[in-house]
């Protein structure tokens, strides 16, 4: 029997740029999360008495700011060395060979596979276990060659593992690095493929297992839910059982709140408090960063849109009542909008009626949405670089995204217009 850990995309000491812009953000707690998640990985390896650990690329988030990042990793690997646990890893697009200017000598139990050509790990621990691990590191961040095609043929009589940082044949939200197909990987006849690069946990195939474990610690709202690694156990016939084990110490989550039939804003807050109780229980009391999306047709719509900033802070205040104050509200998006009903009731000749009518026409008019997209393109080119990255960047846009942005801006425009009309 063979037991090993398959992890990827650790992004050790990821700087989490832009977090400071959010009110009350637990900056230091989140910044230290990748280190604590790696410590959890090492603890898991020791507790489960695994034979080896695989890291399928992007151990680092980029070149080290200083040597403390490397020193921390060496310290953790020495804990595994003392327990005779081998570690085999490859670099990915974030820590490609030509991107890293600093390095430290690794403990003898750790092997970083070559970036010049595919190689098979040389560990004596692996030889004793009857395991052959094949892989190749990235030479450069933008690696567009199909690396898997050049991987060695399987070693007869051994349990063969392919270690690869790849997007496969394309994964939404990820650059198409080291592209390949499931068929390319299956042709090698390895018993297991340990992949990295895609941060969402997923399985491309079960026979043989072709697996992305996801990253071990979510770093922003686009990486929600539990993050961790797989503990894989292979029997004498090479059949694998996988167990996902969370390693993260801080989680990101979206709370979609249906405000349908809520008559007053207080009712919406009550629903949020109940939903938050469920979220904290689901995530076993871990600290949470929550994005709240309020949806549905509600009589409270007018009151909420009259002061979205004030009600956003009411949501933040309600979150402070969570157990141990371990919930932070990353953002509140007000998407409850009985637009058709409100539009029908509005005086179409009034400023508010005119605005509602225009926004609805814009949502329904594909060519005009395209014109607006061109305007945003021009705006994006003029923005400073720091505003063109991150979760709030304009980024990729399709008609549905444009309509969602219109939903978000409508309450703000109506509030400003109401202030002007009543002044």
C-alpha positions in Angstrom: 0.0 0.0 0.0 1.2 3.5 -0.9 -0.1 6.7 0.7 0.7 10.2 -0.5 -0.5 13.8 -0.5 -1.3 15.6 -3.7 -1.2 19.4 -3.2 -0.8 22.3 -5.6 -0.9 26.1 -5.9 0.3 27.0 -2.4 1.3 30.5 -3.4 3.4 30.9 -0.3 3.4 34.5 1.1 1.0 35.7 -1.6 1.0 39.5 -1.2 -2.9 39.7 -1.7 -2.6 43.2 -3.3 -5.5 45.5 -2.9 -6.9 44.0 0.3 -6.2 47.3 2.1 -8.9 49.1 0.1 -11.6 47.2 1.9 -12.9 48.6 5.3 -11.8 46.6 8.3 -10.1 43.9 6.2 -8.1 41.5 8.4 -5.0 42.1 6.3 -2.4 40.5 8.5 -4.5 37.4 9.2 -5.1 36.8 5.5 -1.5 37.4 4.6 -0.3 34.8 7.0 -2.9 32.3 5.9 -0.8 30.6 3.2 2.0 29.9 5.8 -0.5 28.4 8.3 -2.1 26.3 5.5 1.4 24.9 4.6 2.0 24.1 8.3 -1.3 22.2 8.2 -0.2 20.3 5.2 3.0 19.2 7.0 1.0 18.2 10.1 -1.3 16.1 7.9 1.6 14.3 6.3 3.0 13.5 9.7 -0.3 12.4 11.2 -1.2 10.2 8.2 2.3 8.7 8.0 2.4 9.3 4.2 5.3 8.1 2.0 5.7 11.3 0.0 4.2 14.7 -0.8 3.6 16.0 -4.3 3.4 19.8 -5.0 2.2 20.3 -8.6 3.5 23.8 -9.2 3.1 27.4 -7.9 4.6 26.7 -4.5 5.6 30.4 -4.6 3.5 33.3 -5.8 6.5 34.8 -7.6 10.0 35.9 -6.8 10.6 36.3 -3.0 10.5 39.7 -1.5 13.3 38.4 0.8 14.7 35.1 1.9 12.2 34.7 4.7 9.8 33.0 2.3 12.4 30.4 1.4 13.6 29.9 5.0 10.0 29.2 6.1 9.6 26.5 3.4 13.0 24.9 4.2 12.0 24.8 7.9 8.7 23.0 7.1 10.4 20.5 4.8 13.0 19.6 7.4 10.1 18.5 9.6 9.2 16.0 6.8 12.8 15.0 6.4 13.0 14.0 10.0 10.1 11.6 9.4 11.6 10.3 6.2 8.9 11.8 4.0 10.0 12.5 0.5 8.7 15.7 -1.3 8.6 16.0 -5.1 7.6 19.2 -6.8 7.6 21.2 -10.0 7.5 24.9 -10.6 4.5 26.5 -12.4 3.8 29.8 -14.1 4.1 31.8 -10.9 7.5 30.4 -9.8 8.9 29.5 -13.2 12.7 29.0 -13.4 13.4 32.3 -15.1 11.2 34.2 -12.7 13.0 33.3 -9.5 16.1 35.3 -8.6 16.6 34.0 -5.1 17.0 30.4 -3.9 18.1 28.3 -1.0 19.5 24.8 -0.9 16.7 22.4 -0.3 16.8 19.5 2.3 17.8 16.2 0.8 14.2 14.8 1.0 13.0 17.5 -1.4 13.4 17.2 -5.2 12.5 20.0 -7.6 12.2 18.4 -11.1 14.1 19.9 -14.0 12.7 22.7 -16.1 14.9 21.7 -19.1 13.3 18.4 -19.9 10.9 15.8 -18.3 12.5 13.8 -15.6 11.8 11.0 -13.1 12.4 11.6 -9.4 15.5 9.9 -8.0 14.5 9.5 -4.3 15.5 6.3 -2.7 12.4 6.5 -0.5 10.3 6.4 -3.7 12.3 3.5 -5.1 11.7 1.5 -1.9 8.0 2.2 -2.2 7.9 1.2 -5.9 6.9 4.6 -7.1 8.1 6.5 -10.3 7.2 10.2 -10.4 7.6 11.9 -13.7 7.4 15.7 -14.3 8.8 18.9 -15.6 9.0 22.4 -14.2 8.1 25.5 -16.1 11.1 27.2 -17.7 9.1 30.4 -18.2 5.8 31.7 -16.9 4.1 31.6 -20.3 4.6 27.9 -21.1 2.5 27.1 -24.1 4.1 23.8 -25.1 2.4 20.5 -24.5 4.9 19.2 -21.9 3.1 16.0 -21.2 3.8 14.6 -24.7 7.5 14.3 -23.8 7.0 12.6 -20.4 8.8 9.3 -20.0 7.1 6.0 -20.7 5.7 4.3 -17.6 8.2 2.2 -15.6 7.1 -1.4 -15.6 6.2 -2.8 -12.2 6.1 0.6 -10.6 3.2 2.9 -9.5 3.6 5.7 -12.0 2.6 9.3 -11.3 2.6 12.2 -13.7 3.2 15.6 -12.0 2.1 18.4 -14.3 1.1 22.1 -14.0 -1.5 22.6 -16.8 -4.8 24.0 -17.8 -5.5 20.8 -19.7 -7.5 21.8 -22.8 -8.6 25.1 -21.3 -10.1 26.0 -17.9 -12.3 29.1 -17.4 -10.5 31.9 -15.6 -7.0 30.3 -16.1 -4.4 30.9 -18.7 -3.9 28.1 -21.2 -0.5 26.9 -20.0 1.1 23.6 -20.9 -2.1 22.7 -22.7 -3.0 19.0 -23.3 -6.0 16.7 -23.5 -7.1 13.9 -21.3 -6.2 11.5 -24.1 -2.6 12.8 -24.1 -2.4 11.9 -20.4 -4.2 8.6 -20.7 -1.8 7.4 -23.4 1.1 7.4 -20.9 -0.8 4.7 -18.9 0.3 6.2 -15.6 -1.6 5.1 -12.5 -2.2 8.7 -11.3 -1.9 12.3 -12.7 -1.2 14.9 -10.1 -2.1 18.3 -11.7 -1.9 21.9 -10.6 -2.8 25.4 -11.9 -6.6 25.2 -11.7 -7.6 26.5 -8.3 -11.0 24.8 -8.2 -10.9 21.2 -7.0 -12.0 18.9 -9.9 -11.4 15.5 -11.4 -10.9 15.2 -15.2 -11.0 11.4 -15.2 -11.3 8.5 -12.8 -9.5 5.8 -14.7 -6.7 6.7 -14.3 -7.3 9.5 -11.8 -6.5 12.8 -13.4 -7.0 15.3 -10.6 -6.7 19.0 -9.7 -6.7 19.4 -5.9 -7.2 23.2 -6.1 -5.1 25.6 -4.0 -4.6 25.0 -0.3 -5.7 28.5 0.8 -8.3 30.8 -0.9 -6.8 34.3 -1.4 -9.8 36.3 -2.7 -13.5 36.1 -3.3 -13.1 34.2 -6.6 -11.6 31.3 -4.6 -14.5 30.4 -2.3 -15.2 27.4 -0.1 -12.9 24.9 1.6 -9.4 24.6 0.2 -6.9 21.8 0.8 -5.3 18.7 -0.7 -5.9 15.0 -1.4 -4.7 12.2 0.6 -4.4 9.3 -1.9 -4.1 5.6 -0.9 -3.1 3.1 -3.6 -3.5 -0.6 -3.1 -1.2 -3.4 -4.5 -3.2 -3.4 -7.8 -2.7 0.4 -8.2 -6.3 1.3 -7.4 -6.6 4.7 -5.7 -8.8 6.1 -3.1 -8.8 9.8 -2.6 -9.8 11.8 0.5 -10.1 15.6 0.3 -8.7 17.2 3.5 -9.2 21.0 4.1 -6.0 22.9 5.1 -7.2 26.5 4.9 -7.4 28.7 7.9 -9.5 31.6 6.4 -12.3 31.2 3.9 -14.1 33.3 1.3 -17.8 32.7 0.7 -20.7 34.3 -1.1 -24.0 34.7 0.8 -26.8 35.0 -1.7 -29.8 36.4 0.2 -33.3 36.2 -1.2 -35.2 39.3 0.0 -38.4 38.3 -1.8 -41.5 39.4 0.2 -39.4 41.2 2.8 -41.5 44.2 3.7 -38.9 46.3 5.5 -35.1 46.6 5.5 -35.0 45.1 9.0 -36.5 41.9 7.7 -33.7 41.7 5.2 -31.2 42.1 8.0 -32.9 39.3 10.0 -32.6 37.0 7.0 -29.0 37.8 6.7 -28.3 37.0 10.4 -30.0 33.6 9.9 -28.0 32.9 6.8 -24.8 33.9 8.5 -25.5 31.4 11.3 -25.8 28.7 8.7 -22.6 29.7 7.0 -20.5 29.8 10.1 -21.7 26.3 11.1 -21.0 25.0 7.6 -17.5 26.2 7.7 -16.8 24.9 11.2 -16.3 28.3 12.8 -13.3 29.3 10.6 -12.9 33.0 10.0 -14.9 34.0 6.9 -14.7 36.8 4.4 -18.2 37.1 3.0 -19.6 38.8 -0.1 -23.4 39.4 0.4 -25.6 39.5 -2.7 -29.1 40.6 -1.9 -31.6 39.5 -4.6 -35.4 39.1 -5.1 -38.5 41.3 -5.5 -39.1 43.1 -2.3 -41.2 46.0 -0.9 -38.1 47.0 1.0 -36.4 47.9 -2.3 -37.1 51.6 -2.2 -35.9 52.0 1.3 -32.7 50.0 0.7 -31.8 51.8 -2.5 -32.4 55.2 -0.8 -29.3 54.6 1.3 -27.2 51.6 0.1 -24.1 52.8 2.0 -26.0 53.0 5.3 -27.6 49.6 4.8 -24.3 48.1 3.8 -22.9 49.2 7.1 -25.9 47.7 8.8 -25.0 44.4 7.2 -21.4 44.8 8.5 -22.7 45.6 12.0 -24.9 42.4 11.9 -21.8 40.4 11.0 -20.0 41.6 14.1 -22.5 39.5 16.1 -21.1 36.3 14.6 -19.4 33.9 17.0 -16.0 35.4 18.1 -16.4 38.2 15.6 -14.9 36.0 12.9 -16.8 37.2 9.9 -15.7 40.1 7.7 -18.0 41.5 5.0 -16.0 41.9 1.9 -18.7 43.6 -0.1 -22.5 44.0 -0.3 -24.2 43.9 -3.7 -27.8 45.1 -3.9 -29.3 43.1 -6.7 -32.9 43.0 -5.5 -34.7 45.2 -8.0 -38.4 45.0 -8.9 -37.5 47.0 -11.9 -40.5 46.1 -14.0 -43.0 46.7 -11.3 -41.3 50.0 -10.2 -41.1 51.1 -13.8 -44.8 50.4 -14.5 -45.7 52.4 -11.4 -43.4 55.4 -12.1 -44.4 58.5 -13.8 -42.6 58.1 -17.1 -42.2 61.8 -17.5 -40.5 62.3 -14.2 -36.7 62.2 -13.8 -36.9 58.9 -11.9 -39.2 57.3 -14.4 -37.0 58.5 -17.3 -33.9 57.0 -15.6 -35.6 53.7 -14.9 -36.8 53.5 -18.5 -33.4 54.2 -19.9 -31.6 51.6 -17.8 -34.2 48.9 -18.8 -33.9 49.8 -22.4 -30.1 49.5 -22.2 -30.4 46.0 -20.5 -32.6 44.8 -23.4 -30.5 46.4 -26.2 -27.5 44.2 -27.2 -26.0 46.7 -29.7 -26.1 49.5 -27.1 -24.5 47.2 -24.5 -21.7 46.7 -27.0 -21.3 50.4 -27.4 -21.0 50.7 -23.6 -18.4 48.0 -23.7 -16.3 50.0 -26.1 -16.5 53.0 -23.8 -15.3 50.8 -20.9 -12.4 49.6 -23.1 -11.3 53.2 -23.6 -11.7 54.0 -19.9 -9.7 50.9 -18.9 -6.7 51.9 -21.0 -6.6 55.3 -19.1 -6.7 53.7 -15.6 -3.6 53.3 -13.4 -2.2 49.8 -13.5 -3.3 49.0 -9.9 -6.9 49.7 -10.9 -6.7 47.4 -13.9 -6.0 44.3 -11.7 -7.8 42.5 -8.9 -11.4 41.6 -8.2 -12.8 45.0 -9.0 -11.0 45.4 -12.3 -13.1 45.8 -15.4 -11.7 42.6 -16.8 -13.6 40.3 -19.1 -17.1 41.5 -20.0 -20.0 39.8 -21.7 -23.6 41.1 -22.0 -24.7 39.3 -18.8 -21.8 41.0 -16.8 -22.8 44.4 -18.3 -26.4 43.8 -17.1 -25.2 42.9 -13.6 -23.2 46.1 -13.4 -26.3 48.0 -14.5 -28.2 46.3 -11.7 -25.6 47.5 -9.2 -25.4 51.0 -10.4 -29.2 51.6 -10.6 -29.7 52.0 -6.8 -26.8 54.4 -6.6 -28.1 56.5 -9.5 -31.7 56.5 -8.2 -30.5 57.6 -4.7 -28.5 60.5 -6.1 -31.4 61.5 -8.3 -33.9 61.4 -5.4 -31.6 63.6 -3.4 -31.5 66.2 -6.2 -35.3 66.0 -6.8 -36.1 66.5 -3.1 -33.5 69.3 -2.6 
